[in-house]
Amino acid sequence: MKLKSWEIKSLGEIAEFINGRAFKPTEWDNKGLPIIRIQNLTGSSSEYNYFNGEIESKYLVNKLDILISWSASLDVYIWQGESAVLNQHIFKVNIVDNVDRLFFFYLIKTKIREMLSNVHGSTMKHINKDRFENIKTLLPSYTVQKQISEILEKAGKARQKRKEANKLTEQFLQSAFIEMFGDPVNNPKRWKVVTLGSLCSKITDGTHVTPKYQNEGIKFISAKNIKKSLIDWSDIKYISEKEHNLLHKRCNPERGDILLTKSGSLGVAAFVNVDFEFSLFESLALLKFDDKIINGQFLTFLINNESFRSYNQKAIRGISIRHLHLNEISKFNIIVPEHSLQEKFANIVIKTEALKEKQKQSEQELENLFNSLMQKAFKGDLF
């Protein structure tokens, strides 16, 4: 593609960026038009406040409008809901006639990545509007814009289908668990019920004193490293072997054990599937148990069941709970199905996790392809 036919334009020349309105809490209602806030775009909250009054047309948002969050969370979105009104810290974009909507959407995706290096504020990412509008970009003809947007849209849909397939895989495990064992709280299959403490030979937690961290050494993890059923080793601390040996005398995680979050995202369990030694912070509980009575994969999945987690958190202190104590964890009621059935489910988990790992690799490959296409597209190297 020959760039000499591409025009140099500022973002402000090809689109108008309208900031949303600052709605006061006194203006919120339980009816009217939903107020689009940043958390509604990011998906961190599905709850809406509503506005039921007269408003300037520039603050109205319709389906397929392009929105840009420019404070706290920096990203671009295509609104998929019905008519709504726009809150502050979000731009609604009106594009000039000779710019394709999807081309502009993907263009802003690439520009936001560039702008992230220029954000300011100690606790909030923020883009200055004037600087945003003055950023230069290359603009091809409308025909080329359409060609680029069609290619990126196909790649984007392939990426989305992979993500949806990953969700279906996770839902399969949840469905298999309920089909085989029923709800672990209501226990419709009338399995034997015992306390977690009676199943465990040890329930303890990590060190309550912050160790001295170093650049390398023995791995040291906390609650933030626990994802559902798995340990995330990508962002961890390190401590000396000497300090680890002291901590390991009391708290010694090994393959086949279960780690359970005591703070942060409460009651999330992860199965230990590594052979190397590591140490824990006090935000993690360590569960050791007889695997001839309770299968570790089964117990991990049971503890992570949403019904189970919700019931136990409310039973302890209600919805305001912020920390789990070891004595409370030991009182969790656990269903104990036939061990052969537990093992059957564990085999399903192992096979499904292997499939999920392949899907994850495929998703990353699609993500890399998509990012590569976007980079090439806006440099004129796609064709």
C-alpha positions as CSV (number, residue, x, y, z in Angstrom):
1,M,0.0,0.0,0.0
2,K,1.4,3.4,-0.9
3,L,1.3,5.8,2.0
4,K,1.7,8.9,-0.3
5,S,-2.1,8.7,-0.9
6,W,-2.7,8.8,2.9
7,E,-3.5,12.2,4.5
8,I,-2.0,13.3,7.8
9,K,-4.9,14.4,10.1
10,S,-5.3,15.1,13.8
11,L,-7.9,13.1,15.7
12,G,-9.7,16.4,16.3
13,E,-10.0,16.9,12.5
14,I,-11.8,13.6,11.9
15,A,-14.1,13.4,14.9
16,E,-15.8,15.5,17.6
17,F,-15.3,14.3,21.2
18,I,-18.1,15.1,23.5
19,N,-17.6,14.6,27.2
20,G,-20.5,13.2,29.2
21,R,-22.5,15.1,31.8
22,A,-21.7,15.2,35.6
23,F,-24.9,13.7,37.0
24,K,-25.4,14.4,40.7
25,P,-26.6,11.6,43.0
26,T,-29.8,13.7,43.7
27,E,-30.6,13.3,39.9
28,W,-30.5,9.5,40.0
29,D,-33.8,7.7,39.6
30,N,-35.0,4.1,39.3
31,K,-36.6,4.8,35.9
32,G,-35.8,6.7,32.8
33,L,-32.7,6.4,30.7
34,P,-29.7,4.4,32.0
35,I,-26.6,6.5,32.8
36,I,-23.5,5.0,31.2
37,R,-20.6,5.0,33.6
38,I,-17.1,3.7,33.1
39,Q,-17.9,0.5,35.2
40,N,-20.8,-0.2,32.8
41,L,-18.4,-0.2,29.9
42,T,-15.6,-2.2,31.5
43,G,-18.1,-4.8,32.8
44,S,-17.0,-4.4,36.4
45,S,-20.7,-3.5,37.2
46,S,-23.9,-4.3,35.4
47,E,-26.0,-2.0,37.6
48,Y,-27.2,1.3,36.2
49,N,-28.4,4.5,37.7
50,Y,-31.2,6.2,35.7
51,F,-32.0,9.8,34.7
52,N,-35.6,10.8,34.2
53,G,-35.5,14.4,33.1
54,E,-34.8,16.7,30.2
55,I,-31.2,16.5,28.8
56,E,-29.3,18.1,25.9
57,S,-29.2,15.9,22.8
58,K,-25.4,15.8,22.8
59,Y,-25.5,13.6,25.9
60,L,-27.8,11.0,24.4
61,V,-26.2,7.7,23.3
62,N,-27.7,5.4,20.8
63,K,-26.8,1.8,19.8
64,L,-23.5,1.5,17.9
65,D,-22.2,4.9,19.1
66,I,-18.5,4.9,19.8
67,L,-17.5,5.8,23.3
68,I,-14.1,6.4,24.8
69,S,-13.4,6.2,28.5
70,W,-10.6,8.7,29.2
71,S,-10.2,8.7,33.0
72,A,-9.3,5.8,35.3
73,S,-9.8,3.2,32.5
74,L,-8.6,4.0,29.0
75,D,-10.3,2.2,26.2
76,V,-12.7,2.5,23.3
77,Y,-16.1,0.8,23.0
78,I,-19.0,0.4,20.6
79,W,-22.2,0.8,22.6
80,Q,-24.4,-2.2,22.2
81,G,-27.3,-1.2,24.5
82,E,-30.4,0.8,23.8
83,S,-30.8,4.6,24.2
84,A,-29.0,6.0,27.3
85,V,-27.3,9.1,28.6
86,L,-23.6,9.6,29.1
87,N,-21.8,10.3,32.4
88,Q,-18.6,12.4,32.7
89,H,-15.2,11.0,31.9
90,I,-16.5,9.3,28.8
91,F,-16.4,10.8,25.3
92,K,-19.1,10.2,22.8
93,V,-17.6,10.4,19.3
94,N,-19.2,12.0,16.2
95,I,-17.2,11.0,13.2
96,V,-16.9,13.1,10.0
97,D,-18.6,11.7,6.9
98,N,-15.4,10.4,5.1
99,V,-14.3,8.2,8.0
100,D,-15.6,4.6,8.4
101,R,-16.9,3.9,11.9
102,L,-15.2,0.6,12.4
103,F,-11.9,1.9,11.0
104,F,-12.0,4.7,13.5
105,F,-12.8,2.3,16.3
106,Y,-9.7,0.2,15.6
107,L,-7.6,3.3,14.9
108,I,-8.4,4.6,18.5
109,K,-7.6,1.1,19.8
110,T,-4.0,1.6,18.5
111,K,-3.7,5.2,19.5
112,I,-4.8,4.5,23.1
113,R,-1.9,2.1,23.4
114,E,0.5,4.9,22.3
115,M,-1.2,7.4,24.7
116,L,-0.9,5.2,27.7
117,S,2.8,6.2,28.0
118,N,1.6,9.8,28.4
119,V,-1.0,9.5,31.1
120,H,-0.7,11.6,34.3
121,G,-2.0,11.5,37.8
122,S,-0.6,9.4,40.7
123,T,-3.7,7.2,41.2
124,M,-5.8,7.8,38.1
125,K,-5.0,7.3,34.5
126,H,-6.2,10.4,32.6
127,I,-5.9,11.7,29.0
128,N,-5.9,15.5,28.4
129,K,-8.6,16.2,25.8
130,D,-6.5,18.8,23.9
131,R,-3.5,16.5,23.7
132,F,-5.9,13.7,22.6
133,E,-7.4,15.8,19.8
134,N,-4.0,16.9,18.5
135,I,-2.6,13.5,18.1
136,K,-1.7,12.9,14.4
137,T,-2.7,9.9,12.4
138,L,-2.6,8.7,8.8
139,L,-5.9,8.6,7.0
140,P,-6.3,6.5,3.8
141,S,-9.2,6.8,1.4
142,Y,-12.7,5.7,2.5
143,T,-12.4,2.5,0.3
144,V,-9.1,1.5,2.0
145,Q,-10.6,2.3,5.4
146,K,-13.4,-0.2,4.6
147,Q,-11.0,-2.9,3.5
148,I,-8.9,-2.5,6.7
149,S,-12.0,-2.5,9.0
150,E,-13.3,-5.6,7.3
151,I,-10.1,-7.5,7.9
152,L,-9.8,-6.4,11.5
153,E,-13.4,-7.2,12.2
154,K,-13.0,-10.7,10.9
155,A,-9.9,-11.2,13.1
156,G,-11.7,-9.6,16.1
157,K,-14.7,-12.0,15.7
158,A,-12.3,-15.0,15.5
159,R,-10.7,-13.8,18.8
160,Q,-14.2,-13.3,20.4
161,K,-15.3,-16.8,19.3
162,R,-12.3,-18.3,21.0
163,K,-13.1,-16.4,24.3
164,E,-16.6,-17.7,24.1
165,A,-15.4,-21.2,23.6
166,N,-13.2,-20.9,26.7
167,K,-16.3,-19.8,28.7
168,L,-18.2,-22.8,27.5
169,T,-15.4,-25.1,28.6
170,E,-15.6,-23.7,32.1
171,Q,-19.4,-24.0,32.1
172,F,-19.0,-27.6,31.1
173,L,-17.1,-28.4,34.3
174,Q,-19.6,-26.6,36.4
175,S,-22.5,-28.5,34.8
176,A,-20.6,-31.8,35.1
177,F,-20.1,-31.2,38.8
178,I,-23.8,-30.4,39.5
179,E,-24.9,-33.4,37.4
180,M,-22.6,-35.8,39.3
181,F,-22.9,-34.4,42.9
182,G,-25.7,-31.8,43.0
183,D,-25.6,-28.5,44.8
184,P,-22.9,-28.8,47.5
185,V,-25.0,-26.7,49.9
186,N,-28.5,-28.1,49.5
187,N,-27.1,-31.6,49.0
188,P,-30.0,-33.1,47.1
189,K,-28.2,-36.4,46.6
190,R,-27.9,-36.8,50.4
191,W,-24.2,-37.4,50.5
192,K,-22.4,-37.7,53.8
193,V,-21.5,-34.3,55.2
194,V,-18.4,-33.6,57.4
195,T,-16.5,-30.5,58.4
196,L,-13.4,-29.5,56.5
197,G,-11.5,-29.7,59.7
198,S,-12.3,-33.4,60.1
199,L,-10.9,-34.1,56.6
200,C,-7.7,-32.2,57.1
201,S,-4.5,-33.2,59.0
202,K,-3.4,-29.6,58.9
203,I,-5.1,-26.2,58.4
204,T,-2.7,-23.4,58.8
205,D,-1.7,-20.2,57.0
206,G,1.4,-18.4,55.8
207,T,3.7,-16.0,57.7
208,H,2.0,-13.0,59.5
209,V,5.3,-11.0,59.3
210,T,6.3,-9.5,55.9
211,P,9.5,-11.2,54.9
212,K,12.5,-9.4,53.4
213,Y,12.0,-9.6,49.6
214,Q,14.9,-10.0,47.1
215,N,15.3,-10.2,43.4
216,E,15.6,-14.0,43.3
217,G,15.5,-17.0,45.6
218,I,12.5,-19.0,46.9
219,K,9.1,-18.2,45.5
220,F,6.8,-16.4,47.8
221,I,3.1,-16.0,47.0
222,S,-0.1,-14.4,48.5
223,A,-3.8,-14.3,47.8
224,K,-3.3,-12.1,44.7
225,N,-1.6,-15.1,43.0
226,I,-4.6,-17.3,43.3
227,K,-6.9,-17.6,40.4
228,K,-9.8,-19.9,40.3
229,S,-8.4,-23.4,40.8
230,L,-4.9,-22.3,39.7
231,I,-1.8,-20.6,41.1
232,D,-0.5,-17.6,39.0
233,W,3.3,-17.6,39.1
234,S,3.7,-14.6,36.8
235,D,3.8,-11.9,39.4
236,I,5.4,-13.2,42.6
237,K,7.9,-12.2,45.3
238,Y,11.2,-14.0,46.3
239,I,12.7,-14.6,49.7
240,S,16.0,-16.1,50.9
241,E,16.4,-19.8,51.4
242,K,17.2,-19.2,55.0
243,E,14.0,-17.3,55.7
244,H,12.0,-19.9,53.6
245,N,13.4,-22.8,55.7
246,L,12.1,-21.1,58.9
247,L,8.7,-20.5,57.4
248,H,8.5,-24.0,55.9
249,K,8.7,-25.7,59.3
250,R,5.2,-24.4,60.1
251,C,3.6,-24.0,56.6
252,N,4.9,-26.5,54.0
253,P,2.8,-26.5,50.8
254,E,3.4,-29.7,48.7
255,R,1.9,-31.2,45.5
256,G,-1.6,-32.3,46.2
257,D,-2.4,-29.7,48.9
258,I,-4.9,-26.9,48.5
259,L,-4.4,-23.2,49.0
260,L,-7.3,-21.0,50.1
261,T,-7.6,-17.2,50.0
262,K,-8.3,-15.7,53.4
263,S,-8.5,-12.1,52.3
264,G,-9.1,-10.2,49.1
265,S,-11.3,-12.4,46.9
266,L,-12.4,-14.7,49.7
267,G,-12.6,-18.4,49.7
268,V,-10.9,-19.1,46.3
269,A,-9.1,-22.5,46.2
270,A,-6.2,-23.6,44.1
271,F,-4.8,-27.1,43.8
272,V,-1.0,-27.3,44.2
273,N,0.4,-29.1,41.2
274,V,4.2,-28.3,41.4
275,D,7.0,-30.1,43.1
276,F,9.3,-27.2,44.0
277,E,9.2,-25.6,47.5
278,F,7.7,-22.1,48.0
279,S,6.3,-20.1,50.9
280,L,3.0,-18.3,51.7
281,F,1.9,-15.0,53.1
282,E,-0.8,-15.0,55.8
283,S,-3.5,-14.2,53.2
284,L,-3.4,-17.8,52.2
285,A,-4.5,-20.9,54.1
286,L,-2.9,-24.3,53.5
287,L,-5.1,-27.4,53.6
288,K,-3.5,-30.9,54.0
289,F,-5.9,-33.9,53.8
290,D,-6.1,-37.6,53.3
291,D,-6.6,-38.1,49.5
292,K,-7.9,-41.6,50.1
293,I,-11.0,-40.0,51.6
294,I,-11.3,-36.8,49.6
295,N,-9.9,-36.1,46.2
296,G,-8.0,-32.8,45.9
297,Q,-9.3,-31.9,42.5
298,F,-12.9,-32.6,43.6
299,L,-12.4,-30.6,46.9
300,T,-10.9,-27.7,45.0
301,F,-13.8,-27.5,42.6
302,L,-16.3,-27.9,45.4
303,I,-14.8,-25.0,47.4
304,N,-14.8,-22.8,44.3
305,N,-18.5,-23.5,43.7
306,E,-20.3,-20.1,43.8
307,S,-23.2,-21.5,45.9
308,F,-20.7,-23.0,48.4
309,R,-18.6,-19.8,48.6
310,S,-21.6,-17.5,49.0
311,Y,-23.2,-19.7,51.7
312,N,-20.1,-19.9,53.8
313,Q,-19.3,-16.2,53.6
314,K,-22.8,-15.2,54.6
315,A,-23.0,-17.8,57.3
316,I,-19.9,-16.4,59.0
317,R,-20.4,-12.7,59.1
318,G,-22.8,-11.7,56.4
319,I,-22.0,-9.7,53.2
320,S,-19.5,-7.4,55.0
321,I,-17.0,-10.1,55.6
322,R,-13.4,-9.1,54.7
323,H,-11.3,-11.9,56.2
324,L,-11.6,-15.6,56.7
325,H,-10.1,-17.1,59.9
326,L,-8.7,-20.7,60.2
327,N,-11.3,-21.8,62.7
328,E,-14.1,-20.6,60.4
329,I,-12.5,-22.4,57.4
330,S,-12.3,-25.6,59.5
331,K,-16.1,-25.5,60.1
332,F,-17.0,-25.5,56.4
333,N,-19.4,-28.4,55.7
334,I,-18.2,-30.7,52.9
335,I,-20.1,-33.3,51.1
336,V,-18.2,-36.6,50.7
337,P,-19.5,-38.7,47.7
338,E,-18.1,-42.1,46.9
339,H,-14.4,-41.8,46.3
340,S,-14.6,-43.5,42.9
341,L,-17.0,-40.8,41.8
342,Q,-14.7,-38.1,43.0
343,E,-11.9,-39.6,41.0
344,K,-14.0,-39.8,37.9
345,F,-14.7,-36.1,38.2
346,A,-11.0,-35.4,38.9
347,N,-10.1,-37.1,35.6
348,I,-12.7,-34.9,33.8
349,V,-11.1,-31.9,35.4
350,I,-7.6,-32.9,34.4
351,K,-8.6,-33.6,30.7
352,T,-10.6,-30.3,30.6
353,E,-7.7,-28.3,32.1
354,A,-5.4,-29.7,29.4
355,L,-8.0,-28.6,26.8
356,K,-8.2,-25.1,28.4
357,E,-4.5,-24.8,28.2
358,K,-4.5,-25.5,24.5
359,Q,-7.4,-23.0,24.1
360,K,-5.4,-20.4,26.0
361,Q,-2.5,-20.9,23.6
362,S,-4.8,-20.5,20.7
363,E,-6.4,-17.4,22.2
364,Q,-2.9,-15.9,22.7
365,E,-2.0,-16.7,19.1
366,L,-5.2,-15.0,17.9
367,E,-4.5,-12.0,20.1
368,N,-1.0,-11.7,18.7
369,L,-2.3,-12.0,15.2
370,F,-4.9,-9.3,15.9
371,N,-2.4,-6.9,17.4
372,S,0.0,-7.5,14.5
373,L,-2.8,-6.8,12.0
374,M,-3.7,-3.5,13.8
375,Q,-0.1,-2.4,13.8
376,K,0.3,-3.1,10.1
377,A,-3.0,-1.6,9.2
378,F,-2.3,1.8,10.5
379,K,1.2,1.9,9.1
380,G,0.0,1.1,5.6
381,D,1.6,-2.4,5.6
382,L,-1.5,-4.5,5.6
383,F,-1.8,-5.0,1.8
